[in-house]
């Protein structure tokens, strides 16, 4: 049994479907917001919006008890909160790290759609780039 079948067995189909629809929209918007973090005029708006995206995913995955997604979302949300305190665009290293993070969320989107087990998070993604060298 994959993640979708597991969710459908535990929750009303409409709740799972609504989660998947919103999750898909958030995942598909991540890349543009991440790239915009390197642009001075777009930084504040993008970091705030990304924070909201990860906060929403964290909340929804906690409700549905999708632990890997909840844990990674909490981790990224904490990094984004630190970035929200900065007033300047982020380094290319941080952009690359966030793009790799967004890739795992895209993979999870496919895992849900295809009813696979959620893909594992690479340990290397849990190493935060140097946020003070931005």
C-alpha positions in Angstrom: 0.0 0.0 0.0 1.3 3.4 -1.0 0.9 6.8 0.6 -2.4 7.6 -1.2 -4.1 4.4 -0.3 -2.9 4.8 3.3 -4.4 8.3 3.4 -7.6 7.2 1.8 -8.0 4.4 4.3 -7.6 6.8 7.3 -9.3 10.0 6.0 -12.3 11.0 4.0 -11.4 11.0 0.2 -12.4 14.6 -0.1 -9.9 15.7 2.6 -7.1 13.8 0.9 -8.1 15.1 -2.5 -8.2 18.7 -1.3 -4.8 18.2 0.4 -3.3 16.9 -2.8 -4.7 19.7 -4.9 -3.4 22.4 -2.6 -0.1 20.6 -2.1 0.4 20.4 -5.9 -0.2 24.1 -6.3 2.2 25.0 -3.5 4.9 22.6 -4.9 4.5 24.1 -8.4 5.0 27.6 -7.1 8.1 26.9 -5.0 10.7 27.1 -7.7 9.8 30.6 -8.9 9.7 31.9 -5.3 13.1 30.3 -4.6 14.7 31.9 -7.6 13.2 35.3 -6.8 15.0 35.1 -3.4 18.2 36.2 -5.2 16.5 39.3 -6.6 16.6 42.3 -4.2 13.2 43.7 -5.2 11.5 40.3 -4.8 13.3 39.0 -1.7 10.9 40.1 1.0 7.7 39.0 -0.8 9.2 35.7 -1.8 10.7 34.7 1.5 7.4 35.5 3.3 5.4 33.6 0.7 7.8 30.6 0.9 7.5 30.6 4.6 3.7 30.5 4.3 3.9 27.6 1.8 6.1 25.5 4.1 4.0 26.4 7.2 0.8 25.3 5.3 2.4 22.0 4.2 3.7 21.5 7.8 0.2 22.0 9.2 -1.6 19.8 6.6 0.9 17.0 6.8 0.8 17.1 10.7 -3.0 16.8 10.5 -2.7 13.8 8.0 0.2 12.4 10.1 2.6 12.3 7.1 5.6 12.4 9.4 8.5 12.8 6.9 6.8 15.7 5.2 5.9 17.3 8.6 9.5 17.0 9.8 11.1 18.4 6.7 8.6 21.2 6.5 9.3 22.2 10.1 13.0 22.2 9.4 12.7 24.3 6.3 10.2 26.7 8.0 12.8 27.3 10.7 15.5 28.2 8.1 13.0 30.5 6.3 12.2 32.2 9.5 15.9 33.0 9.9 16.0 34.2 6.3 13.0 36.5 7.0 15.1 38.4 9.5 17.6 39.3 6.7 17.1 42.2 4.4 19.1 41.1 1.5 19.0 38.4 -1.3 20.4 35.0 -0.4 23.5 33.3 -1.7 23.5 30.9 -4.7 24.4 28.1 -2.2 21.2 28.7 -0.3 19.1 29.0 -3.6 20.6 25.7 -4.7 19.8 24.1 -1.3 16.2 25.3 -1.4 15.8 24.1 -5.0 17.0 20.6 -3.9 14.5 20.8 -1.1 11.7 21.7 -3.5 12.7 18.7 -5.6 11.9 16.3 -2.8 8.5 17.9 -2.4 7.9 17.4 -6.2 9.0 13.8 -5.8 6.5 13.4 -2.9 3.8 14.9 -5.2 4.5 12.1 -7.7 4.6 9.5 -4.9 1.2 10.6 -3.7 -0.2 10.7 -7.3 1.3 7.2 -8.2 0.4 5.7 -4.7 4.1 4.9 -3.9 5.7 5.0 -0.6 7.2 8.4 0.1 10.7 8.8 -1.2 13.4 9.1 1.5 15.1 12.5 2.1 18.8 12.5 1.3 20.8 13.1 4.5 22.8 15.8 2.7 19.7 18.0 2.4 19.6 18.2 6.2 22.8 20.3 6.1 21.8 23.9 6.2 23.9 26.2 4.0 25.8 29.0 5.7 23.1 31.6 6.1 25.6 34.2 7.5 27.6 34.4 4.3 24.8 35.9 2.3 
